[in-house]
Amino acid sequence: MRFRLLLLSVLLISVESKHIKTKVVILGAGASGISAARALSNAGMEDYVIVDAQSFIGGSRVQHEAFGNSFVELGANWIYGKGDNPIHRMAMQHGLKTTPNDKNNVAYFDDFGLLKNQEEGVDISNEFESVKIKLVDYAEKRMKRQQVDLSSRSALSLLGWKPNTPLKAAVEYFNIDWEFSEPAEMCSLDYATGTVDSITGTYPLGNEFVVDERGFNYVLKKELATFLHLDDTRLMLNTLVTEVIYNDQNVTVITSNGHVIEAEYAICTFSLGVLQSDLVQFTPLFPEWKRESLLSFHMTTYTKIFLRFKERFWGDWQFALYANNVTQHGGYYTVWQNLNAPGYLFKPAATGDNILMVTTTDTESQRIERMTNSQVQHEIMLVLQKMFPSVQVEPPIDILIPRWHQHPLFRGSYSNWPIGALKKHHLNMRAPLENRLWFAGEATSSATYGFVHSAWLEGKSVAGSILECMTSQCPVYEKHEYITGCDVYVREKKPRFFGQFSH
Ligand SMILES: Cc1cc2nc3c(=O)[nH]c(=O)nc-3n(C[C@H](O)[C@H](O)[C@H](O)COP(=O)(O)OP(=O)(O)OC[C@H]3O[C@@H](n4cnc5c(N)ncnc54)[C@H](O)[C@@H]3O)c2cc1C
């Protein structure tokens, strides 16, 4: 990714600057940006421009890279649920290759190798499953009584769950950190771990793991192709936005290669991490209520480390959990995935692609990003040798480590709802400024944050609001100048203002 940015800067210098006038400028060609453009186009509104700093479209947090003879997904890999999930529908329509993902297909390891009693791991996993169900029930009851939010750690402890053995800590890590990218201490009970989403996903019927050599973003590219050609001048790739000037009349976007784009409306789909940073200058500075809301949510980091070995020395499991003492403090190479599991690699292992993927999260990811690849590899080798004591584990032929936290176009992987952030913060985060500068992306999703489908639905929804502004008047977005006390919502039947889609 670093190489891509360098290449990008070189490309940016050679472009002739333009002054463009348009009705809508869409900032970002990720899932949200493409979906917004599609919604405008479907409504016959063709006067828009899409700007992205990357050289490719299709969702930058949905990107893949060649690794050996295969391609691996650096970002999004799972389609969470089926049914009404628009991403699953698109995947089916465009023939994306996926394989069912089974989180129960787990091998348990500790510092002495494969646990002799695998049932012990299964029992603890089952115990945690029932704790998760209790968490949802507990969160619902507390919200109905209008009690304050708790950290997931406090709630887990109140419900009697204690990760006081390495195995219990590893199981908790797999269920909390590995999903939310932050430990239970950070996560909100009400809006993260205590939601039905955390058990079934927003959409039910199981998750699919993308194993298509064209990459997950193939579906987004195909969708874009239904309404915009790749060489259409409205698609401005390799274009880094440096400043966004907004007022109640229009929005002006300045790019690093000297383009000036004047639009009636802008849809900003930059990640929460980018909005929390000063990488793009917004003029005037966002009002305090907006900044408070953006800073109240967390942009987490989820790192998939890929290792390619000459020989395969592991079994057919889909997942492996490595339980050691350190696991209790935010994970230490805890969750492993076997990309040679039956149905997983799109090319057979005969091609020599024996690939393991290990995930790190949160502060561990940030620590790793500061290290060189060979330093990380050294740590991983020590872990693997403990997990497989009966074989001499040879170093991998290749290692691939995406660095999402350091990347200036993302500053992390996806958002998480931390303890302390209220519904009103979320409403403020999503609220437009001056009805001209609008925000969409996974983080602004009121239904579910953090996923490709969230970004897709948000792009569509915000484009719909702008169409309303153009044809009649802008819809009123709830926002709060000063947020005081805890959330009390009496007008909805459900305690959460968002939550699960009904099926
Ligand atoms: C490691 C990882 C694993 C994930 N796993 C899953 C998963 O399995 N399933 C799932 O559903 N979701 C997953 N996600 C989340 C999912 O990828 C995102 O929620 C979704 O892709 C976000 O789309 P978006 O359009 O909101 O943002 P983005 O894809 O970030 O789009 C924003 C665009 O803005 C551009 N941009 C930023 N700054 C500038 C600038 N200054 N100038 C010009 N352009 C700029 C970026 O290049 C980017 O293309 C994962 C994400 C990561 C990183």
The ligand as a MOL file (V3000), in Angstrom:
LIG
                    3D

  0  0  0     0  0            999 V3000
M  V30 BEGIN CTAB
M  V30 COUNTS 53 58 0 0 0
M  V30 BEGIN ATOM
M  V30 1 C -9.0140 -5.1760 7.5330 0
M  V30 2 C -10.4910 -4.9430 7.3180 0
M  V30 3 C -11.3740 -6.0000 7.4150 0
M  V30 4 C -12.7350 -5.7950 7.1830 0
M  V30 5 N -13.5740 -6.8680 7.1740 0
M  V30 6 C -14.8390 -6.7080 6.7590 0
M  V30 7 C -15.6310 -7.8320 6.4310 0
M  V30 8 O -15.1530 -8.9670 6.4870 0
M  V30 9 N -16.9160 -7.6140 6.0250 0
M  V30 10 C -17.4490 -6.3700 5.9110 0
M  V30 11 O -18.6260 -6.2500 5.5470 0
M  V30 12 N -16.6990 -5.2810 6.1760 0
M  V30 13 C -15.4040 -5.4220 6.5650 0
M  V30 14 N -14.6050 -4.3480 6.7370 0
M  V30 15 C -15.2100 -3.0080 6.6920 0
M  V30 16 C -15.5000 -2.5460 5.2690 0
M  V30 17 O -14.3930 -2.7720 4.4350 0
M  V30 18 C -15.8230 -1.0660 5.3130 0
M  V30 19 O -16.8590 -0.8600 6.2550 0
M  V30 20 C -16.3040 -0.4960 3.9840 0
M  V30 21 O -15.5530 -0.9730 2.9130 0
M  V30 22 C -16.2120 1.0150 4.0840 0
M  V30 23 O -16.6240 1.6050 2.8740 0
M  V30 24 P -16.7240 3.1910 2.7890 0
M  V30 25 O -17.1960 3.5190 1.4400 0
M  V30 26 O -17.4750 3.6970 3.9530 0
M  V30 27 O -15.2210 3.6930 3.0160 0
M  V30 28 P -13.8890 3.5080 2.1430 0
M  V30 29 O -13.8360 2.2000 1.4540 0
M  V30 30 O -12.7730 3.8420 3.0830 0
M  V30 31 O -14.0450 4.6340 1.0280 0
M  V30 32 C -13.6270 5.9640 1.2540 0
M  V30 33 C -12.7350 6.3790 0.1200 0
M  V30 34 O -12.2410 7.6940 0.3760 0
M  V30 35 C -10.9480 7.7970 -0.1880 0
M  V30 36 N -10.2270 8.8760 0.4570 0
M  V30 37 C -9.8920 9.0330 1.7560 0
M  V30 38 N -9.2550 10.1970 1.9450 0
M  V30 39 C -9.1980 10.8150 0.7420 0
M  V30 40 C -8.6800 12.0530 0.2910 0
M  V30 41 N -8.0840 12.9130 1.1130 0
M  V30 42 N -8.7970 12.3470 -1.0230 0
M  V30 43 C -9.4040 11.5070 -1.8910 0
M  V30 44 N -9.9090 10.3150 -1.5190 0
M  V30 45 C -9.8090 9.9720 -0.2130 0
M  V30 46 C -10.2970 6.4420 0.0810 0
M  V30 47 O -9.2920 6.1750 -0.8690 0
M  V30 48 C -11.4920 5.4890 -0.0500 0
M  V30 49 O -11.5500 4.8860 -1.3180 0
M  V30 50 C -13.2270 -4.5090 6.9090 0
M  V30 51 C -12.3310 -3.4400 6.7920 0
M  V30 52 C -10.9830 -3.6550 6.9680 0
M  V30 53 C -10.0200 -2.5310 6.7510 0
M  V30 END ATOM
M  V30 BEGIN BOND
M  V30 1 1 1 2
M  V30 2 1 2 3
M  V30 3 2 2 52
M  V30 4 2 3 4
M  V30 5 1 4 5
M  V30 6 1 4 50
M  V30 7 2 5 6
M  V30 8 1 6 7
M  V30 9 1 6 13
M  V30 10 2 7 8
M  V30 11 1 7 9
M  V30 12 1 9 10
M  V30 13 2 10 11
M  V30 14 1 10 12
M  V30 15 2 12 13
M  V30 16 1 13 14
M  V30 17 1 14 15
M  V30 18 1 14 50
M  V30 19 1 15 16
M  V30 20 1 16 17
M  V30 21 1 16 18
M  V30 22 1 18 19
M  V30 23 1 18 20
M  V30 24 1 20 21
M  V30 25 1 20 22
M  V30 26 1 22 23
M  V30 27 1 23 24
M  V30 28 2 24 25
M  V30 29 1 24 26
M  V30 30 1 24 27
M  V30 31 1 27 28
M  V30 32 2 28 29
M  V30 33 1 28 30
M  V30 34 1 28 31
M  V30 35 1 31 32
M  V30 36 1 32 33
M  V30 37 1 33 34
M  V30 38 1 33 48
M  V30 39 1 34 35
M  V30 40 1 35 36
M  V30 41 1 35 46
M  V30 42 1 36 37
M  V30 43 1 36 45
M  V30 44 2 37 38
M  V30 45 1 38 39
M  V30 46 1 39 40
M  V30 47 2 39 45
M  V30 48 1 40 41
M  V30 49 2 40 42
M  V30 50 1 42 43
M  V30 51 2 43 44
M  V30 52 1 44 45
M  V30 53 1 46 47
M  V30 54 1 46 48
M  V30 55 1 48 49
M  V30 56 2 50 51
M  V30 57 1 51 52
M  V30 58 1 52 53
M  V30 END BOND
M  V30 END CTAB
M  END
